Amino acid sequence: MRLAPFALSADLVTLCLPLSRQLSPADLAYQESLVHERENEIREIETGIHELNEIFRDLGTLVQEQGGMLGALPEFAPIEAGN
Protein backbone atom coordinates (compact mmCIF):
# COMPACT_ATOMS: atom_id res chain seq x y z
CA MET A 1 0.00 0.00 0.00
CA ARG A 2 1.45 3.33 -1.03
CA LEU A 3 0.61 6.34 1.09
CA ALA A 4 -0.19 9.63 -0.51
CA PRO A 5 2.59 12.20 -0.14
CA PHE A 6 1.91 14.83 2.44
CA ALA A 7 2.74 18.50 2.52
CA LEU A 8 4.72 18.44 5.75
CA SER A 9 6.39 21.78 5.24
CA ALA A 10 3.15 23.65 4.47
CA ASP A 11 1.35 22.05 7.42
CA LEU A 12 4.22 22.78 9.77
CA VAL A 13 4.50 26.39 8.66
CA THR A 14 0.74 26.82 9.17
CA LEU A 15 0.90 25.28 12.65
CA CYS A 16 3.90 27.38 13.60
CA LEU A 17 2.60 30.66 12.22
CA PRO A 18 2.47 32.32 15.65
CA LEU A 19 5.99 31.02 16.32
CA SER A 20 7.18 32.36 12.96
CA ARG A 21 6.25 35.87 14.09
CA GLN A 22 8.76 35.47 16.91
CA LEU A 23 11.59 34.15 14.72
CA SER A 24 13.94 36.26 12.70
CA PRO A 25 13.87 35.69 8.93
CA ALA A 26 17.19 33.85 9.14
CA ASP A 27 15.87 31.56 11.90
CA LEU A 28 12.68 30.94 9.97
CA ALA A 29 14.66 30.05 6.84
CA TYR A 30 16.81 27.67 8.90
CA GLN A 31 13.75 25.99 10.40
CA GLU A 32 12.19 25.61 6.94
CA SER A 33 15.41 24.04 5.65
CA LEU A 34 15.27 21.55 8.54
CA VAL A 35 11.69 20.68 7.65
CA HIS A 36 12.64 20.08 4.00
CA GLU A 37 15.63 17.99 5.04
CA ARG A 38 13.48 15.83 7.32
CA GLU A 39 10.86 15.49 4.61
CA ASN A 40 13.52 14.22 2.19
CA GLU A 41 14.83 11.79 4.80
CA ILE A 42 11.32 10.45 5.37
CA ARG A 43 10.94 9.89 1.63
CA GLU A 44 14.29 8.02 1.58
CA ILE A 45 13.08 5.81 4.44
CA GLU A 46 9.86 5.15 2.53
CA THR A 47 11.86 4.13 -0.54
CA GLY A 48 14.01 1.82 1.60
CA ILE A 49 10.92 0.19 3.08
CA HIS A 50 9.52 -0.45 -0.40
CA GLU A 51 12.85 -1.99 -1.46
CA LEU A 52 12.92 -4.17 1.66
CA ASN A 53 9.37 -5.29 0.93
CA GLU A 54 10.46 -6.37 -2.55
CA ILE A 55 13.41 -8.32 -1.10
CA PHE A 56 11.11 -10.19 1.29
CA ARG A 57 8.67 -10.99 -1.53
CA ASP A 58 11.54 -12.39 -3.61
CA LEU A 59 12.80 -14.36 -0.62
CA GLY A 60 9.31 -15.78 -0.05
CA THR A 61 9.17 -16.90 -3.67
CA LEU A 62 12.58 -18.59 -3.39
CA VAL A 63 11.63 -20.38 -0.16
CA GLN A 64 8.40 -21.59 -1.71
CA GLU A 65 10.19 -22.89 -4.82
CA GLN A 66 12.95 -24.59 -2.84
CA GLY A 67 10.45 -26.08 -0.42
CA GLY A 68 8.90 -27.93 -3.33
CA MET A 69 12.32 -29.16 -4.38
CA LEU A 70 13.04 -30.44 -0.85
CA GLY A 71 9.75 -32.30 -0.83
CA ALA A 72 10.82 -34.16 -3.96
CA LEU A 73 14.30 -34.96 -2.60
CA PRO A 74 13.43 -38.42 -1.19
CA GLU A 75 12.34 -39.52 -4.67
CA PHE A 76 15.80 -38.78 -6.06
CA ALA A 77 17.96 -39.89 -3.11
CA PRO A 78 16.34 -42.79 -1.26
CA ILE A 79 17.67 -43.33 2.24
CA GLU A 80 18.57 -46.93 3.11
CA ALA A 81 17.38 -48.21 6.45
CA GLY A 82 20.11 -48.95 8.97
CA ASN A 83 22.79 -46.56 7.66
C-alpha positions as CSV (number, residue, x, y, z in Angstrom):
1,M,0.0,0.0,0.0
2,R,1.4,3.3,-1.0
3,L,0.6,6.3,1.1
4,A,-0.2,9.6,-0.5
5,P,2.6,12.2,-0.1
6,F,1.9,14.8,2.4
7,A,2.7,18.5,2.5
8,L,4.7,18.4,5.8
9,S,6.4,21.8,5.2
10,A,3.1,23.6,4.5
11,D,1.4,22.1,7.4
12,L,4.2,22.8,9.8
13,V,4.5,26.4,8.7
14,T,0.7,26.8,9.2
15,L,0.9,25.3,12.6
16,C,3.9,27.4,13.6
17,L,2.6,30.7,12.2
18,P,2.5,32.3,15.6
19,L,6.0,31.0,16.3
20,S,7.2,32.4,13.0
21,R,6.2,35.9,14.1
22,Q,8.8,35.5,16.9
23,L,11.6,34.1,14.7
24,S,13.9,36.3,12.7
25,P,13.9,35.7,8.9
26,A,17.2,33.8,9.1
27,D,15.9,31.6,11.9
28,L,12.7,30.9,10.0
29,A,14.7,30.1,6.8
30,Y,16.8,27.7,8.9
31,Q,13.7,26.0,10.4
32,E,12.2,25.6,6.9
33,S,15.4,24.0,5.6
34,L,15.3,21.6,8.5
35,V,11.7,20.7,7.6
36,H,12.6,20.1,4.0
37,E,15.6,18.0,5.0
38,R,13.5,15.8,7.3
39,E,10.9,15.5,4.6
40,N,13.5,14.2,2.2
41,E,14.8,11.8,4.8
42,I,11.3,10.5,5.4
43,R,10.9,9.9,1.6
44,E,14.3,8.0,1.6
45,I,13.1,5.8,4.4
46,E,9.9,5.1,2.5
47,T,11.9,4.1,-0.5
48,G,14.0,1.8,1.6
49,I,10.9,0.2,3.1
50,H,9.5,-0.5,-0.4
51,E,12.9,-2.0,-1.5
52,L,12.9,-4.2,1.7
53,N,9.4,-5.3,0.9
54,E,10.5,-6.4,-2.5
55,I,13.4,-8.3,-1.1
56,F,11.1,-10.2,1.3
57,R,8.7,-11.0,-1.5
58,D,11.5,-12.4,-3.6
59,L,12.8,-14.4,-0.6
60,G,9.3,-15.8,-0.1
61,T,9.2,-16.9,-3.7
62,L,12.6,-18.6,-3.4
63,V,11.6,-20.4,-0.2
64,Q,8.4,-21.6,-1.7
65,E,10.2,-22.9,-4.8
66,Q,13.0,-24.6,-2.8
67,G,10.4,-26.1,-0.4
68,G,8.9,-27.9,-3.3
69,M,12.3,-29.2,-4.4
70,L,13.0,-30.4,-0.9
71,G,9.7,-32.3,-0.8
72,A,10.8,-34.2,-4.0
73,L,14.3,-35.0,-2.6
74,P,13.4,-38.4,-1.2
75,E,12.3,-39.5,-4.7
76,F,15.8,-38.8,-6.1
77,A,18.0,-39.9,-3.1
78,P,16.3,-42.8,-1.3
79,I,17.7,-43.3,2.2
80,E,18.6,-46.9,3.1
81,A,17.4,-48.2,6.4
82,G,20.1,-49.0,9.0
83,N,22.8,-46.6,7.7
